[in-house]
Amino acid sequence: MNRPETDETIIQRRTRRITITAVVVCAVILAGGSLIYVLLQNILNSTTDSRIMTASEEYRNNIIRLVESDIQILQTFGSFLGEEDVADEEAFSEKLYEANKKNDFLGMAYFGSGIGIMTAVRGGVETGVIFDTLPEELKEALERAGNGEIAVSDIYDSENMGEDMFAVCVPVIMKEKVMGVIAAADSASRVGGLFSEYFSSDAYSFVHLVGKDGVFRIRSREGSLSVDAESVFDNPYLDEETEESMKAAMQDGESGMYTLRVNGTRYKIYLEPVGINNWYLFCVNTMKEVVGSAYWVITGAQAAFIIILALCIFMIFFAFLFVRSNSRRLLRAAYTDPITGGCNLSGFLKKLDDACGHGTQFSVAALNMHQFKFINEIFGKEQADRLLDYIGTILRDELGKEEFFGRDTGDYFYLFLLETARNEVEMKLHKIMRKIKQAPFLERSSYHVLFYCGVTDTEGQERGGELPSRMMTQVMFALDKAGETRQDNVWFYDMQLHEKEKRENYIESHMHQALEKEEFRLFLQPKMNLQDGSLAGAEALVRWITDEGKMMFPGDFIPLFEKNGFCARLDMYMMECVCRHIHQWIEAGVQPIPISVNQSKLLFYEADYPNRLRELVAEYNIPAGLVTLEILEGLAIGNVEELNERIMLLQKEGFRVSMDDFGTGYSSLNVMGALKIDELKLDRAFLMEISHENNSRQRVVMEMVMALTRRLQIATVAEGVETEENEELIRELGCDMGQGYYYSRPISAEDFDRKFMKITPPASDR
């Protein structure tokens, strides 16, 4: 006979059940909490690593830009050196000293065959410098440059300068031989100054510059690193395993991320190779300083789980539900956008990183709306959020099963697309734009919404851990470019176009300022009389020399100026420079020579062009016959009569007119005979053709051209004369003048005056 259960038995049984349930629930919650704790810790680590690496890359790029700027200045200076410049030690020393002052180097030096010259802004000029007395770091860099390579020395302590510095060394090449080395000393403090600049809004990062051996080269002004430490390995908290791993990475030229715990505080250490002299960036900081408020959010969430687990001991079932709900809420907050219900940026990047590991080809697109802030202002935040939610709905409907999207702050949407064909991607994005514009409250209003998209894809890109961040950088560049036009636009990232756009953007944004600041400089190249070897004239050429001393050649900016019409302003500016320079010759009592100036089609056909020229020569009181206007044969295509009218009008004012680049393309003898020009310039390609393997047919053509020009009383100039044989050839053919490197490269107006006019230009004349 079974006895009925007593209340005590029931309580004991229920207690056992509750206890077992409590243990199981606590174990389950503990396991789940531990998993989420690890997940949050991974988020914290990945965020920390990403931000430190981003800042380190920007520091590295700034160091490289600093060195490349020094190299560019030295190459520009070296390109203008001739053997006669180096041979005159006193004059060359003065030129080197002036270049040093102009470019703000601590010092400059030249070492050639038997010549050692060093200058310092604070120390003057020293000649006869003995190579063996130089610091070892500088000697090593000079020797490498002497072998024909561009070299950067390691940082060394200069007793003369009283500070640490490094030197950039560039070979001086003349006639395809290294004739010497020009070097410039730059202060190490300039590099150190970069380390005090923060490249993120969190202002978390500081760095040191170390060598491959771990020895400090430049110390950051930030941080609490002991000044007694000579090397990164002089750290009592650095365990042997981490130290060996760091040394191995530095020996192999690889980057590395390490974690160090000091007195309970976790530090992140990141080593990034600079790519110069085996230098490394040594970045150190605490995780909470790197990620800022996010650190406390994640740490607080982790602490909340510990508290929840403690409460589970007292509130078994309810605590379990609470922890589970909180866990889901935290995970949702970490990767979910609260407005659209899709991924936020972190969630999108996580999915993108996973997709990169599958090896499939895909595209990443960034979608943005022009002036979204006005949606908030005009319709209110509630309607703006409703529009964002509607965009999320459209994207879910239009994207494929394995495609996804994420939203960053505001109206930035990122799309993962499996298509890579540009026409398919563009059609899909335009379809999405059209559907978004059908949002109910937009259709009921008169507000016109415009979208723009940037796109990049994996075609031709290297796979690896950097691919997601690289693609996000690329897509943002493409998005910025797409946003330049006020229309629905899709722009695809392209590296060559990227570099071209950066260069063109600089030119167009600085051209007006450069003209006002007189950065466009007059250069002259002589024309020599082939009969008696005398100076017959010169051609005016333009060089753009920026405030930083960087020189840009016409091929870098003239094609763009011809597109945007700025060439007309530049041509008139150069015309004025020429008139002013001829006037200076006359004022100095020097017999002036004619100068030819290139004229663009846009300027040549302006209605007031002849009047402006007349006013210029009148203003500077010079004969118009000293100015030759060079035009291209293309001006005459289908327009010979009108062109002749303009030429004769200019000749009536006294100007001479020359047709440039004859012999390129499909030059026409008929055009040459029809135009009333005073001078014909034969392109260097013509001369090269004749010189090549004794090309007898081209020589006959050249002889006929010379005969025709003599009959028409047209003076002839042969461009591209580079050798004595070239000169003898064109003299035999009956050419009047020669122009080319055999006589001189294009040189500044001041140097031209010294070399060919035998005068020293006034100090104010540039």
Secondary structure as UniProt FT lines:
FT   HELIX           7..79
FT   HELIX           83..87
FT   HELIX           89..103
FT   STRAND          107..112
FT   STRAND          116..120
FT   TURN            121..123
FT   STRAND          124..126
FT   HELIX           131..133
FT   HELIX           136..146
FT   TURN            147..148
FT   STRAND          151..152
FT   STRAND          156..158
FT   TURN            159..162
FT   STRAND          163..174
FT   TURN            175..176
FT   STRAND          177..187
FT   HELIX           188..194
FT   TURN            195..196
FT   TURN            201..202
FT   STRAND          207..210
FT   TURN            212..213
FT   STRAND          215..218
FT   TURN            227..228
FT   TURN            232..233
FT   TURN            236..237
FT   HELIX           240..251
FT   TURN            252..253
FT   STRAND          256..262
FT   TURN            263..264
FT   STRAND          265..273
FT   TURN            277..278
FT   STRAND          280..286
FT   HELIX           287..291
FT   HELIX           293..312
FT   TURN            313..314
FT   HELIX           316..335
FT   TURN            338..340
FT   STRAND          343..344
FT   HELIX           345..356
FT   TURN            357..359
FT   STRAND          363..369
FT   TURN            370..371
FT   HELIX           372..379
FT   HELIX           381..398
FT   TURN            401..402
FT   STRAND          404..407
FT   TURN            410..411
FT   STRAND          413..417
FT   HELIX           422..436
FT   TURN            437..438
FT   HELIX           440..443
FT   STRAND          451..457
FT   TURN            459..460
FT   TURN            465..466
FT   HELIX           467..482
FT   TURN            483..484
FT   STRAND          489..492
FT   HELIX           495..516
FT   TURN            517..518
FT   STRAND          520..529
FT   TURN            530..532
FT   STRAND          535..545
FT   TURN            547..548
FT   STRAND          551..552
FT   HELIX           554..564
FT   HELIX           566..587
FT   TURN            588..589
FT   STRAND          595..598
FT   HELIX           601..604
FT   TURN            607..608
FT   HELIX           609..619
FT   TURN            620..621
FT   HELIX           624..626
FT   STRAND          627..632
FT   HELIX           633..636
FT   TURN            637..638
FT   HELIX           640..652
FT   TURN            653..654
FT   STRAND          656..662
FT   HELIX           669..674
FT   STRAND          679..682
FT   HELIX           684..691
FT   HELIX           692..694
FT   HELIX           696..711
FT   TURN            712..713
FT   STRAND          715..719
FT   HELIX           724..733
FT   STRAND          737..739
FT   TURN            741..743
FT   STRAND          747..748
FT   HELIX           749..752
FT   HELIX           753..757
FT   TURN            763..764
//
